[in-house]
């Protein structure tokens, strides 16, 4: 190893504000993958990056090194269809991927989607999918390719071959207070997404009380960085800024969100959920080149709902991945909570706010999410029929239904949810959901 590539030398250069070379960045990522850098050395460079930042060139080099850290990038050249994916920075009640992916696939665009699990207040697509009995998210790279060739759709977890450095570095970021670094976020998201074998990418970057980045200006900064790095690496990318002040849709919790996505595919989805769904889907189809305008894309997506082709694509995916496709027509086959208790309004008036973070923490108390990565998840629990900002309620009217499997958690989560929903005389202002398209 060159003296210049000793971990302590690389750490010192970034600590002092230097721009790291591609070779130095590759040494860091290789050290995370093969163990040649100790955890404390990896952590020290992560903190130096957090404090000193990275240039666009450095961030692109880090992304490329992490993307290739497993020595393989998914080769989907066997697919003749254009390949598009979508990624969300995470929110409350964000089940968009579950129904958007089959909608886009039904439009003739392959959707190779590698997703993650929930941690903290945000839910994970894999946890939601695993609430479908038998559904297998752990396909091998070969099985992933074969299913995409047959269906044009696969929703799986990260394989051991694809971007393994990210798993190691993310676990260290989580315990060293270095998660909120835009270069590190960019590299983490894009290394996995670009390793999937996609042609184009659309990003849902959220801001507001229930978002990873509450501040809109910081969310825009992240969106612009993600688009710049991905585009520089040859992947046409757009980002949409969307608000996360109140939960998306009316269901929060794994099986409850699967149920809502099925309702979306049947044409009965909540208006806010569908607004974000169409906004993302339009950009996916336009970037993939199957239509020339967002108006044409919207018509094509709507047709997949009215004609039932997206719902059938969802059924086929469940069946292909070992799941019980009967849940599409028989929701009782999804996990059911022991208690389903309505939350009644104590005042008449209008719903003025529904604090997304407060709702998320209440769902976490029920067991719908994880405080730590090793925590189990209860797929049945959460909230349904959530009231939306601007709606009129009477005393005793329903604000939500709490789904619980533990009596103590039921009491505590109901109290937390009640505190998260504010009812008053003035009509609450419905937040603007789709704020800006970047790229």
C-alpha positions as CSV (number, residue, x, y, z in Angstrom):
1,X,0.0,0.0,0.0
2,X,1.3,3.5,-0.9
3,X,2.0,5.6,2.1
4,X,-0.5,8.1,0.8
5,X,-3.2,5.4,1.1
6,X,-2.6,4.6,4.8
7,X,-6.0,5.1,6.5
8,X,-4.6,7.7,9.0
9,X,-3.1,9.7,6.0
10,X,-6.5,9.8,4.2
11,X,-8.3,10.7,7.4
12,X,-5.9,13.5,8.1
13,X,-6.2,15.0,4.6
14,X,-10.0,15.1,4.8
15,X,-9.8,16.4,8.4
16,X,-7.7,19.3,7.1
17,X,-10.2,20.0,4.2
18,X,-8.3,18.5,1.3
19,X,-10.0,17.0,-1.7
20,X,-9.5,13.2,-1.7
21,X,-8.3,11.5,-4.9
22,X,-10.3,8.7,-6.5
23,X,-7.6,6.3,-5.4
24,X,-7.9,7.4,-1.7
25,X,-11.7,7.1,-1.9
26,X,-11.4,3.6,-3.4
27,X,-9.0,2.6,-0.6
28,X,-11.6,3.7,2.0
29,X,-14.4,1.8,0.3
30,X,-12.2,-1.3,-0.2
31,X,-11.3,-1.1,3.5
32,X,-15.0,-1.1,4.5
33,X,-15.6,-4.1,2.3
34,X,-12.7,-6.3,3.1
35,X,-12.0,-5.2,6.7
36,X,-8.6,-3.7,6.0
37,X,-9.7,-0.5,7.6
38,X,-10.7,-0.8,11.3
39,X,-14.2,0.4,12.3
40,X,-12.6,3.3,14.2
41,X,-10.8,4.4,11.1
42,X,-13.9,4.2,8.9
43,X,-15.8,6.1,11.6
44,X,-13.1,8.8,11.7
45,X,-13.2,9.4,8.0
46,X,-17.0,9.5,8.0
47,X,-16.9,12.2,10.7
48,X,-14.3,14.1,8.7
49,X,-16.5,13.9,5.6
50,X,-19.5,15.0,7.7
51,X,-17.6,18.1,9.0
52,X,-15.7,19.0,5.8
53,X,-18.0,17.9,3.1
54,X,-17.1,16.5,-0.3
55,X,-17.0,18.1,-3.8
56,X,-19.3,16.8,-6.6
57,X,-16.3,15.0,-8.1
58,X,-15.5,13.3,-4.7
59,X,-19.1,12.3,-4.2
60,X,-19.3,10.8,-7.6
61,X,-16.1,8.8,-7.0
62,X,-17.5,7.6,-3.6
63,X,-20.7,6.6,-5.2
64,X,-18.9,4.7,-8.0
65,X,-16.6,2.9,-5.6
66,X,-19.5,1.8,-3.3
67,X,-21.6,0.8,-6.4
68,X,-18.8,-1.5,-7.5
69,X,-17.7,-2.7,-4.0
70,X,-19.2,-6.2,-4.6
71,X,-17.4,-6.5,-7.9
72,X,-20.7,-6.8,-9.7
73,X,-23.4,-4.5,-11.0
74,X,-26.7,-6.2,-12.1
75,X,-26.5,-6.9,-15.8
76,X,-30.0,-6.5,-17.2
77,X,-29.0,-6.2,-20.8
78,X,-31.2,-9.2,-21.5
79,X,-34.2,-7.0,-21.0
80,X,-35.4,-5.2,-24.1
81,X,-37.6,-2.9,-22.1
82,X,-36.4,0.5,-20.7
83,X,-35.6,0.1,-17.0
84,X,-36.7,2.7,-14.5
85,X,-36.8,2.9,-10.7
86,X,-38.1,5.2,-8.0
87,X,-36.6,5.9,-4.5
88,X,-38.1,7.8,-1.6
89,X,-36.1,9.4,1.2
90,X,-38.8,8.0,3.6
91,X,-42.0,9.2,5.1
92,X,-45.0,8.2,7.2
93,X,-47.6,6.1,5.4
94,X,-45.4,6.2,2.2
95,X,-46.5,3.0,0.5
96,X,-46.1,4.4,-3.0
97,X,-43.7,1.8,-4.3
98,X,-46.1,-1.0,-3.7
99,X,-48.6,0.2,-6.3
100,X,-46.5,2.5,-8.4
101,X,-44.1,-0.3,-9.5
102,X,-46.8,-2.5,-11.0
103,X,-48.5,0.6,-12.6
104,X,-45.3,1.5,-14.4
105,X,-44.5,-2.1,-15.3
106,X,-48.0,-2.4,-16.9
107,X,-47.0,0.6,-19.1
108,X,-44.2,-1.4,-20.6
109,X,-41.3,-0.2,-18.5
110,X,-39.3,-2.7,-16.4
111,X,-39.1,-1.8,-12.7
112,X,-36.1,-3.4,-11.0
113,X,-36.6,-2.2,-7.4
114,X,-34.2,-3.1,-4.6
115,X,-35.6,-1.7,-1.3
116,X,-34.8,-1.5,2.4
117,X,-36.4,-2.1,5.8
118,X,-37.8,0.4,8.1
119,X,-35.7,1.9,10.8
120,X,-36.8,4.6,13.3
121,X,-40.0,6.5,12.3
122,X,-40.0,5.6,8.6
123,X,-41.5,2.4,7.2
124,X,-39.7,0.0,4.9
125,X,-41.0,-1.4,1.7
126,X,-39.6,-4.9,2.5
127,X,-41.5,-5.0,5.8
128,X,-44.7,-4.1,4.1
129,X,-44.2,-6.7,1.4
130,X,-43.4,-9.4,4.0
131,X,-46.8,-8.8,5.6
132,X,-48.2,-10.7,2.6
133,X,-48.1,-14.4,3.7
134,X,-45.2,-16.2,2.0
135,X,-43.8,-13.2,0.1
136,X,-40.0,-13.7,-0.5
137,X,-37.9,-10.5,-0.8
138,X,-34.6,-12.4,-0.7
139,X,-34.2,-13.4,-4.3
140,X,-30.7,-14.1,-5.7
141,X,-29.3,-11.9,-8.4
142,X,-30.1,-14.7,-10.9
143,X,-33.7,-15.0,-9.7
144,X,-34.0,-11.2,-9.8
145,X,-32.9,-11.1,-13.4
146,X,-35.1,-14.1,-14.4
147,X,-38.2,-12.5,-12.9
148,X,-37.6,-9.2,-14.5
149,X,-37.3,-10.9,-17.8
150,X,-40.6,-12.7,-17.3
151,X,-42.7,-10.0,-15.6
152,X,-40.8,-6.7,-16.0
153,X,-41.1,-6.3,-12.2
154,X,-39.3,-7.4,-9.1
155,X,-39.3,-5.9,-5.5
156,X,-36.5,-7.4,-3.5
157,X,-34.0,-6.7,-0.7
158,X,-30.3,-5.8,-1.2
159,X,-28.3,-8.9,-2.2
160,X,-24.9,-9.7,-0.8
161,X,-23.3,-9.0,-4.2
162,X,-24.6,-5.5,-4.8
163,X,-22.9,-2.5,-3.1
164,X,-21.9,-4.4,0.1
165,X,-19.9,-1.4,1.3
166,X,-23.0,0.6,1.9
167,X,-24.4,-1.8,4.5
168,X,-21.1,-1.5,6.5
169,X,-20.8,2.2,6.2
170,X,-24.5,2.9,6.9
171,X,-24.3,0.9,10.2
172,X,-21.4,3.0,11.3
173,X,-23.1,6.3,10.2
174,X,-26.1,5.3,12.3
175,X,-24.1,5.0,15.5
176,X,-21.7,7.9,14.9
177,X,-24.1,10.7,14.2
178,X,-23.0,11.1,10.6
179,X,-26.2,10.1,8.8
180,X,-27.2,13.6,7.9
181,X,-24.3,14.3,5.5
182,X,-25.5,15.0,1.9
183,X,-22.4,13.4,0.2
184,X,-22.8,10.3,2.3
185,X,-26.6,10.2,1.7
186,X,-26.0,10.6,-2.0
187,X,-23.5,7.8,-2.2
188,X,-25.6,5.5,0.0
189,X,-28.8,5.9,-2.1
190,X,-27.2,6.0,-5.5
191,X,-24.7,3.2,-5.1
192,X,-27.6,0.8,-4.4
193,X,-29.9,2.2,-7.0
194,X,-27.4,2.4,-9.8
195,X,-26.2,-1.1,-9.1
196,X,-29.7,-2.4,-9.9
197,X,-29.1,-2.1,-13.7
198,X,-31.5,0.7,-14.3
199,X,-31.6,3.2,-17.2
200,X,-33.3,6.1,-15.4
201,X,-34.2,7.1,-11.8
202,X,-36.9,9.2,-10.2
203,X,-36.4,10.4,-6.6
204,X,-39.1,11.4,-4.1
205,X,-37.3,13.8,-1.7
206,X,-39.5,14.6,1.3
207,X,-39.6,17.6,3.6
208,X,-41.7,18.5,6.6
209,X,-42.3,17.2,10.1
210,X,-42.4,13.6,9.2
211,X,-39.4,13.7,6.7
212,X,-35.8,12.7,7.2
213,X,-34.9,16.3,6.3
214,X,-37.6,18.5,7.8
215,X,-36.2,21.8,6.3
216,X,-37.3,22.3,2.7
217,X,-34.1,24.1,1.7
218,X,-32.0,21.2,2.9
219,X,-34.2,18.8,1.1
220,X,-33.8,20.8,-2.1
221,X,-30.0,20.8,-1.6
222,X,-30.1,17.0,-1.2
223,X,-32.3,16.6,-4.3
224,X,-30.0,18.7,-6.4
225,X,-27.0,16.8,-5.3
226,X,-28.6,13.4,-6.0
227,X,-29.7,14.5,-9.5
228,X,-26.2,16.0,-10.3
229,X,-24.3,12.9,-9.1
230,X,-26.6,10.4,-10.8
231,X,-26.6,12.4,-14.1
232,X,-22.8,12.7,-14.0
233,X,-22.7,8.9,-13.7
234,X,-24.7,8.5,-16.9
235,X,-28.2,7.9,-15.4
236,X,-30.9,10.5,-16.3
237,X,-32.5,11.4,-13.0
238,X,-35.2,13.7,-11.7
239,X,-36.2,14.5,-8.2
240,X,-39.6,15.7,-6.9
241,X,-39.9,17.6,-3.6
242,X,-43.0,16.4,-1.7
243,X,-44.4,17.5,1.6
244,X,-44.5,15.2,4.6
245,X,-46.4,17.3,7.2
246,X,-49.2,14.8,7.6
247,X,-49.1,11.0,6.8
248,X,-49.6,10.0,3.2
249,X,-52.9,8.3,2.8
250,X,-55.1,7.0,5.6
251,X,-53.2,3.9,6.6
252,X,-49.9,3.6,8.6
253,X,-48.5,0.2,9.4
254,X,-47.3,-2.7,7.2
255,X,-50.3,-4.8,6.3
256,X,-52.6,-1.7,6.5
257,X,-50.4,0.0,3.9
258,X,-50.5,-3.0,1.6
259,X,-54.3,-2.9,1.9
260,X,-54.3,0.7,0.9
261,X,-52.0,0.1,-2.1
262,X,-54.4,-2.6,-3.2
263,X,-57.2,-0.1,-3.0
264,X,-55.1,2.3,-5.1
265,X,-54.7,-0.4,-7.8
266,X,-58.5,-0.9,-7.7
267,X,-59.1,2.9,-8.3
268,X,-60.1,3.6,-4.7
269,X,-56.9,5.1,-3.3
270,X,-56.8,8.3,-1.2
271,X,-56.4,11.4,-3.3
272,X,-53.1,12.5,-1.7
273,X,-51.6,9.1,-2.2
274,X,-52.6,9.0,-5.8
275,X,-51.4,12.6,-6.4
276,X,-47.8,11.7,-5.4
277,X,-48.1,8.3,-7.3
278,X,-49.0,10.0,-10.6
279,X,-46.4,12.7,-10.2
280,X,-43.6,10.1,-9.8
281,X,-45.0,7.8,-12.4
282,X,-45.2,10.5,-15.0
283,X,-41.6,11.3,-14.6
284,X,-40.6,7.6,-14.8
285,X,-42.4,7.2,-18.1
286,X,-41.1,10.4,-19.6
287,X,-37.5,9.7,-18.6
288,X,-37.8,6.1,-19.9
289,X,-38.9,7.5,-23.2
290,X,-42.2,5.7,-23.6
291,X,-44.1,9.0,-23.8
292,X,-43.2,12.5,-24.7
293,X,-45.3,14.4,-22.1
294,X,-46.5,14.2,-18.5
295,X,-50.0,14.4,-19.8
296,X,-49.6,11.4,-22.0
297,X,-47.9,9.6,-19.1
298,X,-50.8,10.4,-16.8
299,X,-53.3,9.0,-19.3
300,X,-51.3,5.8,-19.7
301,X,-51.0,5.3,-15.9
302,X,-54.7,5.9,-15.3
303,X,-55.5,3.3,-18.0
304,X,-53.5,0.7,-16.0
305,X,-56.0,1.3,-13.1
306,X,-59.2,1.5,-15.1
307,X,-58.3,-1.6,-17.2
308,X,-57.0,-3.6,-14.3
309,X,-53.6,-4.3,-15.8
310,X,-51.7,-2.9,-12.9
311,X,-53.6,-4.9,-10.3
312,X,-53.0,-8.1,-12.4
313,X,-49.3,-7.2,-12.5
314,X,-49.3,-6.9,-8.7
315,X,-50.9,-10.3,-8.5
316,X,-48.3,-11.8,-10.8
317,X,-45.5,-10.4,-8.8
318,X,-46.8,-11.7,-5.5
319,X,-47.3,-15.2,-7.0
320,X,-43.8,-15.1,-8.6
321,X,-42.2,-14.3,-5.2
322,X,-44.0,-17.0,-3.3
323,X,-46.7,-14.9,-1.8
324,X,-50.4,-15.5,-1.3
325,X,-51.9,-13.5,-4.2
326,X,-55.4,-14.1,-2.8
327,X,-54.8,-11.1,-0.5
328,X,-55.7,-8.9,-3.5
329,X,-59.3,-10.0,-3.3
330,X,-59.5,-11.2,0.3
331,X,-57.8,-8.7,2.6
332,X,-58.6,-10.8,5.7
333,X,-55.6,-13.0,4.6
334,X,-53.3,-10.2,5.6
335,X,-52.2,-10.1,9.3
336,X,-55.0,-8.9,11.6
337,X,-54.6,-7.2,14.9
338,X,-56.4,-8.4,18.1
339,X,-57.9,-5.0,18.8
340,X,-59.3,-2.5,16.4
341,X,-60.4,0.5,18.4
342,X,-61.7,3.8,17.0
343,X,-60.2,7.1,18.2
344,X,-63.1,9.5,18.7
345,X,-62.9,13.3,18.4
346,X,-63.3,15.2,21.7
347,X,-64.2,18.5,19.9
348,X,-66.3,19.4,16.8
349,X,-64.6,21.4,14.1
350,X,-62.0,20.9,11.4
351,X,-58.9,18.8,11.5
352,X,-56.2,21.5,11.6
353,X,-53.1,19.3,11.6
354,X,-52.0,15.7,11.8
355,X,-48.4,15.6,12.9
356,X,-46.7,13.0,10.8
357,X,-43.9,12.5,13.3
358,X,-46.3,12.1,16.2
359,X,-48.3,9.5,14.2
360,X,-45.1,7.6,13.3
361,X,-44.0,7.5,16.9
362,X,-47.4,6.2,18.0
363,X,-47.2,3.5,15.3
364,X,-43.7,2.6,16.6
365,X,-45.1,2.2,20.1
366,X,-47.5,-0.4,18.7
367,X,-44.6,-2.3,17.2
368,X,-45.2,-1.3,13.5
369,X,-41.5,-0.2,13.2
370,X,-38.1,-0.6,14.7
371,X,-36.2,1.4,17.2
372,X,-33.1,-0.8,16.5
373,X,-32.2,-2.7,13.4
374,X,-32.7,-6.1,15.2
375,X,-36.1,-5.3,16.6
376,X,-39.0,-7.5,15.3
377,X,-41.9,-5.9,13.5
378,X,-45.6,-6.6,14.1
379,X,-47.1,-6.5,10.6
380,X,-50.7,-6.3,11.8
381,X,-50.6,-3.1,13.9
382,X,-50.9,0.6,13.0
383,X,-53.7,3.0,12.1
384,X,-56.4,3.0,9.5
385,X,-59.0,5.6,8.5
386,X,-56.8,8.5,9.5
387,X,-58.5,11.9,9.3
388,X,-57.0,14.4,6.9
389,X,-56.3,18.1,7.3
390,X,-59.3,20.2,6.4
391,X,-61.9,17.5,7.1
392,X,-65.0,18.3,9.3
393,X,-65.5,16.2,12.4
394,X,-68.2,16.1,15.1
395,X,-67.8,15.2,18.8
396,X,-67.5,11.4,18.9
397,X,-66.6,11.3,15.2
398,X,-63.9,9.0,14.1
399,X,-60.4,10.3,13.7
400,X,-58.7,6.9,13.1
401,X,-58.9,3.3,14.0
402,X,-56.0,1.9,16.2
403,X,-54.9,-1.7,15.4
404,X,-53.1,-3.2,18.3
405,X,-51.9,-6.6,19.7
406,X,-50.9,-5.4,23.1
407,X,-53.2,-3.7,25.6
408,X,-50.6,-1.4,27.2
409,X,-49.3,-0.3,23.8
410,X,-52.9,0.3,22.7
411,X,-53.6,2.7,25.5
412,X,-50.3,4.6,25.1
413,X,-50.4,4.7,21.3
414,X,-54.0,6.0,21.3
415,X,-53.0,8.8,23.7
416,X,-50.0,9.6,21.4
417,X,-52.2,9.6,18.3
418,X,-54.8,11.8,20.0
419,X,-52.1,14.4,20.8
420,X,-50.9,14.3,17.1
421,X,-54.3,15.3,15.7
422,X,-55.5,18.8,16.3
423,X,-59.1,19.8,15.8
424,X,-60.2,23.4,16.0
425,X,-62.8,25.9,14.7
426,X,-60.8,27.2,11.8
427,X,-60.4,25.0,8.8
428,X,-56.9,23.6,8.5
429,X,-54.9,24.5,5.4
430,X,-54.3,21.4,3.3
431,X,-50.5,21.3,2.5
432,X,-49.3,21.4,-1.0
433,X,-48.0,17.9,-1.7
434,X,-46.0,18.0,-4.9
435,X,-43.8,21.1,-4.6
436,X,-41.1,21.1,-7.2
437,X,-39.5,19.0,-9.9
438,X,-35.7,19.1,-10.1
439,X,-33.7,18.0,-13.1
